[in-house]
Amino acid sequence: IWLYKHPRAAVPRLQAQARAAGVDQSRLVFAPPCSPKIEHLKRVTLADLCLDTLVYNGHTTGSDMLWAGVPLLTTPGQT
């Protein structure tokens, strides 16, 4: 799972949740912010799939992924 490395406190929390669920921490990849925007768009082409989450949807990130040719998986739900 490729995750944005922000905020910093989220990293150990996500690692702990992965451990508790039996997921090897090495499967979590934390990516730092990327600038300029073109570098971000180049990097996202490395993804196989983008997961759009409830309740806070992808918005611009989802759009970036689709423009980069990365499939976007989402789910309907109540907000």
C-alpha positions as CSV (number, residue, x, y, z in Angstrom):
1,I,0.0,0.0,0.0
2,W,1.4,3.3,-1.1
3,L,0.5,6.1,1.4
4,Y,1.2,9.8,1.7
5,K,3.7,10.5,4.5
6,H,1.7,13.2,6.2
7,P,1.2,13.9,9.0
8,R,4.3,12.3,10.5
9,A,2.4,10.9,13.5
10,A,0.3,8.8,11.1
11,V,3.2,6.6,10.1
12,P,3.6,4.7,13.4
13,R,-0.2,4.5,13.8
14,L,-0.7,3.0,10.4
15,Q,2.2,0.5,11.0
16,A,0.7,-0.5,14.3
17,Q,-2.7,-1.1,12.6
18,A,-1.0,-3.1,9.9
19,R,0.8,-5.3,12.5
20,A,-2.5,-5.8,14.4
21,A,-4.1,-7.0,11.1
22,G,-1.2,-9.3,10.4
23,V,0.1,-7.2,7.5
24,D,3.9,-7.1,7.1
25,Q,5.0,-3.4,7.7
26,S,7.3,-3.7,4.7
27,R,4.1,-3.7,2.5
28,L,3.4,-0.1,3.5
29,V,5.3,2.5,1.5
30,F,5.2,6.0,2.7
31,A,5.9,8.6,0.0
32,P,7.0,12.1,0.9
33,P,5.5,15.2,-0.6
34,C,6.5,15.7,-4.3
35,S,7.1,19.1,-6.0
36,P,6.6,20.5,-8.6
37,K,3.3,19.1,-9.7
38,I,4.7,17.4,-12.8
39,E,6.9,15.2,-10.6
40,H,3.9,14.1,-8.7
41,L,2.1,13.3,-11.9
42,K,5.1,11.2,-13.1
43,R,5.2,9.4,-9.8
44,V,1.6,8.4,-9.8
45,T,1.9,6.5,-13.1
46,L,3.8,3.9,-11.0
47,A,0.6,2.9,-9.2
48,D,-1.5,-0.1,-10.3
49,L,-4.7,1.1,-8.7
50,C,-6.0,4.1,-6.7
51,L,-8.5,3.4,-3.8
52,D,-11.0,6.2,-3.3
53,T,-12.1,6.2,0.3
54,L,-15.3,7.1,2.1
55,V,-16.1,9.7,3.6
56,Y,-13.2,11.9,2.4
57,N,-13.0,11.2,-1.3
58,G,-10.0,11.7,-3.6
59,H,-11.0,14.9,-5.3
60,T,-7.9,16.3,-7.0
61,T,-5.9,13.1,-6.3
62,G,-8.5,11.0,-8.0
63,S,-8.5,13.3,-11.0
64,D,-4.7,13.2,-11.1
65,M,-4.8,9.4,-11.1
66,L,-7.4,9.2,-13.9
67,W,-5.4,11.6,-16.1
68,A,-2.3,9.5,-15.4
69,G,-4.2,6.4,-16.6
70,V,-4.4,4.8,-13.2
71,P,-7.7,2.9,-12.5
72,L,-9.7,4.4,-9.6
73,L,-11.8,2.1,-7.4
74,T,-14.5,3.7,-5.4
75,T,-17.7,2.7,-3.5
76,P,-21.1,4.3,-3.2
77,G,-22.2,5.3,0.3
78,Q,-23.8,7.8,2.5
79,T,-21.9,10.8,3.7
